[in-house]
Amino acid sequence: MRLLKQLVAVAAVAFVGGQAIVAVEGNAWLTLVIGVLTAVVAVLVYRWVVGRTERREVTELARAGAGARIARGALIGFGMFAAVIVNIAFVADYDVNGLGSVSGALALFGFMAAAAVTEELIFRGVLFRIIEERTGTWIALVLTGVVFGLMHLLNPDASVWGAICIAVEAGFMLAACYAATRNLWVPIGLHFGWNFAAGGIFSVVVSGNGQSEGLLNTTMSGPTLVTGGDFGPEGSLYTVAAGVVLTLVFMWLAHRRGHIVPRRRRTVGVQPATATVS
């Protein structure tokens, strides 16, 4: 029941915020403000509903050190995507034709902030965390990663291949990041840094949602397995490889820190032996 209550509460904020962003489409400043506001409200609602349903301090969203953790995650996400773009540029065609749209980047900042926060709260904060309690870290990582990938099939230029890539490079990686850090700020930052780098800076297609208008005016072409085709670089083998590497690093850290939750095994009741007197 707590899973449902937490899921509904955060999803409601995501839905209302998403509809508000759609309503002001074309207005960069309003998109920025509504996106950031949606992110803030989602965090407050998560804290409230988890604290109320679990009667505990919500340590995964502790205020102390939140800014530094978000920045750390954002740097990892940005660095990962920049490395992918560099590798794509070596074997395919990625050209920077000049400056793009500052207003477009501002709008994407707000949109990506709302998406990163609400998706991390839903998939890692609610689903992964609660499923992990029952199944252990590895099974929860796989299950929630697959669901995260399937969710992206709803995007305009989605494909089964793109959904598989997202499950592996993002769903698994972000769950592993949470397992390693045991807070939501780092995966939120990583998610945001990755998405904003893709759309807001390098101006490429993000998860099959069409060409982005970010800070750079760019074009990209080449083999689909390298560039990701209509789905964008998240459908590239380079991105999958980067996601797998980071997943392994995070899981190694989780193991080293003692954060791996073992699979719960069902206990079989044993009837006590009774002595018989003959």
Sequence and secondary structure as in RCSB ss.txt:
>XXXX:A:sequence
MRLLKQLVAVAAVAFVGGQAIVAVEGNAWLTLVIGVLTAVVAVLVYRWVVGRTERREVTELARAGAGARIARGAL
IGFGMFAAVIVNIAFVADYDVNGLGSVSGALALFGFMAAAAVTEELIFRGVLFRIIEERTGTWIALVLTGVVFGL
MHLLNPDASVWGAICIAVEAGFMLAACYAATRNLWVPIGLHFGWNFAAGGIFSVVVSGNGQSEGLLNTTMSGPTL
VTGGDFGPEGSLYTVAAGVVLTLVFMWLAHRRGHIVPRRRRTVGVQPATATVS
>XXXX:A:secstr
 HHHHHHHHHHHHHHHHHHHHHHTTT HHHHHHHHHHHHHHHHHHHHHHHHHHH S  GGG STTHHHHHHHHHH
HHHHHHHHHHHHHHHHSEEEEEEE  HHHHHHHHHHHHHHHHHHHIIIIIIIIHHHHHHH HHHHHHHHHHHHHH
HGGGSTT  HHHHHHHIIIIIIHHHHHHHHHSSSHHHHHHHHHHHHIIIIIS    TTS     SEEEEEES HH
HH GGG GGGSHHHHHHHHHHHHHHHHHHHHTT                    
